[in-house]
Amino acid sequence: MQDFKSYLCLPKQEYSTKDFKLRVIQEEDIEDIRVWRNAQLDVLRQPAPISQDQQKTYFSNEVWPSMQEPYPKNILFTFFKKKKRIGYGGLVHIAWEHRRAEISFLLNDCLTKDKVLYRKYFSNYLNLIKEVAFLSLKINRLYTETYAFRKDHINVLENCGFELEGIMRNHILLNNKYCDSIIHGAIYEK
């Protein structure tokens, strides 16, 4: 059995509702995450598939050591429905001095086809990650970057209190076509 990994900066390592849970990422999660990422390159800023060795090296060199830092750059979670691992994400590019973080989220690619379920899963994830950021870590501002063709994803963000802040026109080249990136943000409201 592997040791349970935890973030020094978090007061607790799990955040949950009746049906959903965020748990600090563990070694047993990283292969599923690698597979999900490789299957969804079009929605990520990852330019190419990654190997098992690349994934293990990244976590060994970047993620696991950062967990004991008081102010890590990234805080990653695995997302569960009941006891089933269905996705992952977290707070990335954290600027502690400004109390700002970007939200990261990726669902198992098998679960992205059903738009109703996707909306349900993503909105529950957003509610949990806002609890982590705003209440546990005292982050003031969350933001996201979403490619413009992800209309359902954008709709969920806006329904969960994220406001459109800007459009980076022709920001990426995807399948030989330029695509805009949409920026949304949410400010902690006491």
Number of C-alpha atoms within 10 A of each C-alpha: 3 7 7 10 14 19 21 15 16 16 11 13 17 17 16 18 12 7 10 20 22 25 19 24 24 17 14 9 16 17 14 15 21 17 16 19 21 18 14 16 14 14 15 16 10 12 9 11 14 13 13 13 9 12 14 16 12 12 16 13 10 14 18 17 12 18 21 14 12 11 16 21 17 20 26 21 23 23 32 19 17 13 10 10 19 21 24 25 22 24 23 19 14 19 16 15 8 10 15 20 24 18 23 21 19 20 22 18 15 10 13 15 9 9 12 10 12 17 18 11 21 20 17 20 24 20 14 19 23 22 16 23 23 18 13 14 15 14 22 17 19 23 20 21 20 18 22 19 13 12 11 14 17 22 12 18 22 15 11 16 14 20 16 16 12 12 16 14 12 13 14 15 10 13 8 7 8 12 17 17 20 20 19 21 20 19 16 13 7 5
